[in-house]
């Protein structure tokens, strides 16, 4: 180095005896390095006092070091969890987070996003469902040379461009659990139209019923919108049926908790008179009484994996996890039906 000049990534690479790509991987916390290499590069960075210059890199790449979350999702807790996962992944990196809401029903959504890419020039984007399910939005990312990851309930893209959960299998396990407890008259509160997740969760519900030799009774199916109020409304109509269901599976925790409130208002005891299961494992699910049996949706981990795919070297993105399974969490809101 020249006296007084700031050290560069080239200086670090030369001193450590590695490539610039390896130095970049160390800076971005890539797991695809040996501990010895990581320690050697980190030691050189500390000795030289090298500080990455995101502004210079942004000018060179014509990109801002921003990871943008693009969404049209009504569930506030879902967005909080996504942001936590991404921020955890970006910690101690040069990247920042931006949240960009869109209206999936707008006829100008593609033009709106085109303007967003032109103005903001994000380094990468995380596409949340149901926006992630639109191939034209992924194509728009490719057009702008913007790295992207699509999150969803099914695999939507190549491994380097997707992170998914196994909603169908997880719901099948949850409903099979209810059946194993002795329930056969099981109601379903669905999620909103336009999302793949409610379709996958309905498919898991049906598969569990069919495999147990039970009929899916459409009289026990109610629409929902992933909100507390829709869970209350759905359960209010279910508890008046004669015979009423002995258990309810709701496609998310907010609706499940709404169903618990509606059942109690009608004079029913949870779980003695009606068992209830949700999906998400939100913080509130373990604090309500009785605590809610639910499916843990690993949304924080999914968001973390999505961000890791974006900030690691491109040739390593496919090595990051793309499938993060959901699991049943047994709590107090399920018991065998009365009389069994």
C-alpha positions, 0 to 999 in steps of 0.5 A: 500500500502507499503511505496514508492510503486506505487499504482496499479489498485487493490489499486484504486478498493479497496479504491473506493469500486468497481471492477477492471473492473469498474476502467478500465471502468473509465480509458477508458471513458466508458459511462456505469457508473453512474456519482457518481461512475465515480467521486468516482473512479476519486477522488481515482485515483487522491488521490493515484496518480495512473497512468495506466501502458500500458507497464505492461498491454501490457506484461500481455495481450500480446498486444500492446495498439494500435488501427489499421485502416486497409484499402484499400481506395483511398479517402484521405478525408475519411481516414482523417475523420476516423482518426479524429473520432478514435483519438477523441475516444482515447483522454486521454486514453492509446491507440494509433492509427496505420494506415495499408494500404493493397492491397485488390487485392493481393493474399497474403493479408491474409498472409500479415495481419497474419504477421501484427498481429504477429508482432504488436499484436494490441489491436483492429482493425477497418476494413474499406470498402471494406476490412471490407466486407471480412469475412475471415479477420474478422475470422483472427482477431478472430484467433488472439484474436484481437478485431475488428469492421467492418465499412460499408454501411450495417450491416456486423456482430454482434452489438459489431463488426460493425458500419454502415450507411444507404446509401440506404435510404439516397440516396433514400431520396436525389433522391426523393428530386430531383424528388420533385423539378421536375427532371425526367431525372436524371443521376447517377455517380457510385462508384468503383466496389468491394465496397458495398457502390456504390451498396447500393447507386445505389439501393437507386437511383433505389428505388426512381426512381421506387417509382416515376414511373420513368424509370432508363435509363442506358444511363444516368449511368456512372462509377466512382472511387470516384475521382474528375477526374472520376467525370469530365470524367463522366459529360463530356459525360453526358452533350453532350447527347441530351436531356441531364439530368437536374440533376446528382446524384454522389455517392460522393462529389469529383465526384459531384464537378468534374461534376460541373466543367465539366458542367461549362466548357461546358457552363452550369450554376449550378444549373439553367441548371443542378442540382447536388447532392453528397454524403459525406458532405466533407468540400469542399462541403460547400465551392464550388459555388454554395454550393453542396447539398449532403448527410452527411455521418457521418464518423467521428461519425462512426469511433468514435463509432468503436473505442469506441467499441474496448476500452470499456469493451468487455461486453459493446461493443454491447451497443455502437451505431452501426447504424449512419444514413446519412442525406440530406443537402440542399444547393444551387446546386439544383433548379427545371429544366428550364421550370417548 
